Amino acid sequence: MRIGIDVGGTNTDAVLIGYDDRVLAAAKSPTTPDITAGITAAVRTLDPPVESVTAVMIGTTHFLNALVEGARLTPVAAVRLGLPATAALPPMADWPARQRAAVAGHGYLCHGGREFDGRPLSPLDPEELKRTAADIAARGLTSVAVSSVFSPVAETDERLAAGILRAELGEGVHLSLSHDLGRVGLLARENATIINASLRDLATVIVESFGKALAEMSLTAPFFLSQNDGTLMDADFARTCPVATFASGPTNSMRGAALLSGLGDCAVVDVGGTTADIGILTGGFPREAAGESQAAGIRVNFRTPDVLSLGIGGGSLVSEGGGTGPRSVGHRLTRDALVFGGTRLTATDLAVAAGLADIGDRARVAHLDPEFTGRALERVAGRLAEGVDRMRTSAAPLAVVAVGGGSVLVPEPLPGFADVRRPAHFDVANAVGAAIAQVGGEVDRVFRVPDGRRDAVLAGARDEALGRALDAGALPGSVRVVDVEEVPLAYLPGGATRIRVKAVGDLDLERVPGCSGPSWCDAGAVRDA
């Protein structure tokens, strides 16, 4: 058996699932500030046979929330290798003021970096890096983000620079290297690396809290964290690359929706306590955002699902005019909503008053005007339908799967979408998605594709992705390629083509790896550096 846990901003959901992917038990508990109590309460409700649990998978939004709030972040030294070409925009130049102040870091521009084909942009200067290390030490900074021009093509300069910095700063320094974290695109990849470096200390605290919570339940099975793309990483890897968890919440919900509904291609509307996240499933996996995305207003280019978030949730406050959201009572829903004896009118109260949900005490909302309630719910349905329409890529009929505790707000049918499904266990789909997460391997870089060699280059990239999934801990025989993307770069010579291949497979618990993260974030490489 496996346990899947999703720690959201409002609730902590948990499921006990068998290896036939059947949900055996489900639980929901309010998320607590100390993390541990909420997880413990949810797992206790499951009452699992601990000796039969072989793995625990956890999804969390804590790291993204810390960045959004600009709290609990570690000061960072951002070292960029790219002089003289990249001096125009220093590190963190495009960050919002709150996050830039929270990181309280310092940027350093040094020589180094590569052209798109791996040729040196400028020679690496060891003495320059030693001077940089001395200034970092003088400022008391212990977390360093190293980024280099075109490092996804040739990471040598980042590795060499990391070795010099570690030798100068000592073993206590934390190093985050950009080629482990992001894709082609210097500034967005550098931003992701700085964010990751700022979360390293918090990651240690969070991971230890998860371990403590499970230990209190006498669960000795290994635990893993789910990542942005629906694959897994182990606890050690999570301490190294916390940024890889940022979009795990929406991803888990969509993966869970695919299993519970039996649909591999559909739209998913995940309505929680604060937001409604809308995404598209393709082949059972979320459609990924193309190019760059944003995290707390900062441009990044690591893998994230293509999700549209609306300020509509079960805890959304309803105005006198019938407008819903974006303000929400969040995890205080069971205290503040009318149906629970509170004084705030929420979307959940509307759903109960309209007979869409049986939650709390319906008598407490009997005074609501049916016309007002109906009009407000119609506005919610209209906004959700518009969101799904914005995410679709064709006019072909599209099934909609509604999941999440707040999905009672999604009517059947939704305006413009006749096929709306709300499967069993819809309210814990996020925990189900965490429980069924797989192991991934990915190749994403610029290849030279000579005339007549396209098929051979693609085959080599596919084999490399499959091999990386196996190396990351996938069960032999279960690995398959789920996505291939090929983009010729007409502005570069030599048949340059950006090729991305993603492979996934089931977790092989007979050989739990020391680092079960994806190929693009090699924690071993960070440690070796």
N, C-alpha and C positions, 0 to 999 in steps of 0.2 A: 504494500500500500504506500501511497504518497500523500503528503499533506501540502496543500497550496495555501499560501497566505498573501493577502494584499493589504498593505497598510496605507489607507487613504487619509485624506485630510479630515473626513467626517467619521468613517467607520473602518474597522479592521475586520475583513472577511476571511473566513477559513473554510476549507473543504477537505474531506478525506476521500481519496479517489483510489480505486483499484487499478491494477494494470490492464484491465479491459476498458479503462477510461470511463468507468461507471462511477457516478457520484454516490458515495455511501452515506455521507453525513455532511451537513453544512451549518455554519454558524456566523453570526454577525454581532460585533461588539463595538461600542464607541471607542474611537482612537484616543489614547491617553498621551499627555505630554511626555511621559517618560518612556514611551514605546512598549516597554516590557509588560506592563499591566494589561494593556489592550490585547497584545498577542496571547498572553497567558489566559486571559478570560475567554478568548475565542477558541483556543485549542482545548481548554477544559470542557467547553460546551460540546466539542466534537467527541470527547471521551474516546480517543483512539487506543487501540491495542498497541502500546508502544513497542512491543517486541516485533511487531509485524511491519512497522514503518521503516522503509528503506531509504527514504530521502524526504527532505523538506525544502520546498521552493518558496521564496519570499519575493514579493514585489513591493517597492516603497517609493514614495515621492519626497522623502525627507531631504534628499540632496538638492533637488530642484527647489523645494520650498525655502531652503537656507539661502540659495542664490537670490530668489525673488525677494525675500525679506531683507537681504543684505546683512545677515547675522551669522555668527559662528563660523566665519571664514578666516583662513590663515593668510597673513601677509605673504606676498609672492614676489620673487625676483624673476622678471621675464627677460630671458636672454634670447635675442634674435640674431641668427647668422645670415647676413645678406648684404653687408656693406660692399661697395658704395651704393648699391642699387635701391635699397629700401629705406633710405633715410627720411623720405618725405612724411611718412606716417609712423610715429612711434607706437610701441605696444599700448593697447587699451585706449587708443585715440577715439574710438567710436563707442565707448562704453557709456551707459547711463551714469550720472553722477553718483547715485546711491551705491551702485555695485563697485564703481571705481574706488570710492572712499572706503568701502568695506574691505576690499582686498588690500588697500593701503600698500600697494606694491611699488616696485621701481623697475623701469625698463632700461635695458642695456642693448646697444647696437654694436655688433662685432662683425668681423670679416668671416667669409665662408659662404656656404650655399652652393647650389647646383643649377645647371640649365635643365630643361625638360628631358634631355637625353642622358643626363648624368654627368656631363662635363662640368668641371669646376667653374663656379661663377667668380670666385676670388679665393685665394689661398687662406686656409684656416691659420690663425695666428695664436699659437699657444701662449706667448707672453701677454698678449692682449686679454686672453681668457683668464690668466692668472691675476692680472690687475683687476678684472671684473670680479673674480672670486674674493679678492681682498676687500673690495667695496661692499660686496654682499655680506661678508662676515662682519664688517664694521657696522652695518645697519642691523645686524641681528636677525637676518632673514634665514630661515631654515628650509623653505620650500621653493624649488627652482623649476621654472618652466622653460624648456629649451625648444626653439623652433628654428627651422632652416628652410630656405627657399627650395622648393621641389623635393623635400625630404621623402615623400611617399615613393619617389622614383629612386632616390639614392640616399639612404639614411646614414651613410658613413660619417658625415660631418657632425651630426647630432650625437652619435655614439662616441666619437672622439672628444667632442666638447664635454659631454657628460662625464667621461673618464677623467678629464683634466679638472673639472669642477669638483668632482667627488674627492680626488686626491688632495685638493687644496682646502676643501671645506670639511672633510672628515665623513665618517660613515653615518653620522646623525642627520645628514641632509637628505631631503626627499627630492627626487628628480622625476619630472614628467616630460616625456619626449613626444614631440608633435606627430612624428610618423606612426606612433602607436595609437593615436587617438582620432585623427581626422583624415580627410581626403585632400586632393589637390585643391589649392586655394589658400594662400599664405595667411591672410588676416583672419579668416574664419577658423582655420586650423589652429593658429596661434591663440585665438580667443578660447577655443575649447581646451587647449593645454593649460592656459592660465587658470581657467575655472577648475579644471581637475586638480591642479596643484593647490588651489585654495581650499579644497574639500578634503585633503588627505587626512588631516587630524580628525575632522568630524567623522570621516569614514571609519576610522578605528573605533571611535565611540559607538557608532551605530551598529557596526558588525558585532562588537562585544555585547551590546545590549540584546541583539537577536540571539546570540549564543547563550546568554544568561537566561533569557525567557524560555528557551527550549530546554535548557538544563533543569530549570525548575519543574518542568513537566516530565523529567526523566527520559527525554527524547535524546538518544545518543546517535541517531542517524545523521549523516552529513547533511549540511544545509547549503543551499545555493541561492543566489540572487538572480532575478530575471533582468534582462537587458532591453535596450530600446527596440531591438529587432525580434524579440520573442525567444532568444536563446539564453543560455545559462552561463553564469560565472560562479566560481567558488568563493569562499570567504576571503582567502588570501588575495585573490584577484580583485575583489570588491574594494579592499583597502587601497589597491594600487590605482584602479580606474573607476572611481565612484561616478564620474560623469556618464558612464555607460548605462546608468540606471534611469536617466532623466525622463524618458518617455515610456518607461516600463508599464505604467498604469494603463494608459489607453491601449497599448499593445496587448497586455494581458486580457483586457476586456474583449478585444476583437478576436484574439485567438480562442478565448473561452466561448464566444458567440459562435464561432465556426464549429466547434465540437458539439455544443448543445443543440444547435439548429440543424446540423448536418449539411450546411451550405458552405461551399468554399469560395463562392463569388457572390457578394451581396454588399449592401451598405449596413453599417452598424451604428446605432444610436445608443450611446452609453450615457445614461443620465444618473449622476451621483447626487451628492448633497448640495454642491455648489455650481457645477458646470455640466453641460451636455457636450460630450465629445463625439464627433461624427467622422467616421473613416470608411474606407472602401477595402474590402477583402478581395484578394486575387490569389487563387490557389490555396486558400486557407491562411495566408499571411497578409498583414496589412500592407497596402500600397505605400511605398516609402516616398518621403518628400524629395523632390528633385533639387539637387544642388544644396544651397544653404537654407538654414532654418534659423529660428530665433529662440533663445532661452533667456528669459527675463530681460528682453530687449537687446540682447547681445547676439551678434551674428556668429553662428557656428556651422560646421559642416560634417559632423559625425552623423551616423545613421539615425534617423528618426522617422516614425510613421507620419504619413500625410494626414493630419487631423485638424478639423475645424472645431474650435471650442466656443461655445455660446454660454453666456451667463445665465443659464437656466438649470435649476436643480431642485430637489425635493425641499431644500431649506431656503430657497430663494424668497425674499420678502416681496409681498404684493402691495403695490401702491393703491391709493384711494381711487385712481383712475383705472385700475385693473392691469397695470403694467407689472411684469414679473422679472426680478433680477435687475442688475447683476449682483446686488448685495444679498448676502445669505447669512443665516444663523449658523451654518456649518455644523460642527459636532454638537452644538447646543440645541439641535432640533428637538430632542426628546424633553427638553426643559422649556424652550421658548415658544414652540408652536401651540396654537389654540387647542388642538386635539389632545395635547399632553398637559393641559392646564396652564399653559403660558399665556402671554399677552400679544404675541406677534403673529400677524396673518402671513402664512407661508403658502407656497405652492402645494405642499402636502395637505394643508387644510382644504384647499380648493378641490383636490382629488377626492378626499374623504367626503366632502359635502356633495360632490357630484356622483358618489357611489362608485368611483373608479378604484378605490382602495378601502380596505378595512383595517385602519390603523388608529390606535388611541381610542378616544371617546367621541363618537360621531355626534352625540348630543351637544357637544361644545361648539359645533359649527352649524347647528340647525338654524341659527338666526341669519345666516348669510343669504342674500338675495339670489335665487336661482339664476336670474337673468345676468347679474353681475358675475356669478361664478362661471356660467357658460361662456360669456363673452371673454373672460380672462383666459379660460382654457383654450378657446379658439385661437386667441392670439399666440399662446404658447405653441399650439399645433402648427400654426402658420409659420412661425419662426423656425421650428424644427424642419418642416417640409422645405422651406427655402434653403436651409443649410444642406440638406441631402441633395437638393437640386444643384447647388453650387459645387458639390464634390463629385457628382457624376460626370463621366466623360462622353456619354452618348445618350441618345433618346430612347434606347432600348429599354424594355421593362426591367425594373430593378427591385429585387426583394429587399425589404428592410427588416433587420433583426433588432429588436429593442431589448436592452439589458441594463442592469444597474438598478439599485433600489428605487430610484426616482423615475424609472421608465413607465410607471403607471400614468405619467403625464403624456405618453405617446399614444394617441388614439388609433383604433383599428377601424377603417383604414386611415392612413395619413393623407392629407390633401395631395393628390397627384400620384400617390403610391398605394395601389390597392392591396399588394401583398405585404402585410406587416405581421411579423411573427414574434411572439414572446415565449421562448422555450422554457421548459422546466429548469428551475434553479437560476433563472435569469438574474436574480438579485445578487448572486455571488459569482457571476461569470468571470470577474477579474481574478478571483482566487482559483477558479478552474483553469484559466489561461496560464497562471503561474505554475500550476501543478503539471501541466502537459508540456511545459517549455522543453525545447530540445537544445542540442549542442550545435553550434554553427562554425563555419569556416568561410572566409571571404578573401577574394583577390580584387583589388581596385587600384589600378595604376595605369600609366601611359606605356603602351607597347609600340615598338616599331613593327609595322606589318608590311613586309616586302610584297611586291606583286606576285600573285599566285600562292601566297603562303597564309592567307587569312584563316582557312580551316585549321591549319596546323597550329597557328598561334592561339586560336580559340580553344582547341582541344587541350593545349598545354595549360591554359588558364583554368579550364574546367578540372583537369587532373590535380592542379595545385590546390584549388579550393576544396576538392574532395579530400585530399591528403591533410589539409589543415583542419578540417572537421574531425577526421580520425585522430589526429594528434591532440586535439582539444578534448577528447574523451568520448567521441561518438561510437556507438555500437557498430562494429563491422557488419555490413550487409544492410544496414538501415539508412545509409547516407545517400542523399539524392540532391541533384542540383535543382533549386527552386527559382532562380532568377539569373538571367544573363542580359547584360546591357553593353552595347557597343556604340561608341560615339567617335567618329572620325574627327580629328582636330585639323581642319583645313588650313589654319593659320600657322601650323608648325610643319617643317619639312620632314622627309623620310618616311612618309606613310604613318605618322604618329596617330595612334588611336587609343582612346581611353576605354578600357575593358573592365567591367565589373562582373564577377561571377560569385554567387552565393550558394553554399551547400549547407544542408542541415541533416541531422541524424539523431536518433534516440540516445539518451544518456546511458553509457555503459557503466553500471554501478560496480561491476567486477574490477574495474580499474579506474577508480575516481582519481582524476589527474591532480597534480599539484597546482596547475593553473588551467582551469577549464574555460577561460575566456576565449573570445573570437580571435581570428588570425591578425586582425588589424591592431590589436592592443596586446602585444607580447610582453606580459609582465616579466617573463624570464629575461628578456632583452634589457628591461629597465634595471633589473637586479644586476645583470652582468656588467652593464655600463657603470 
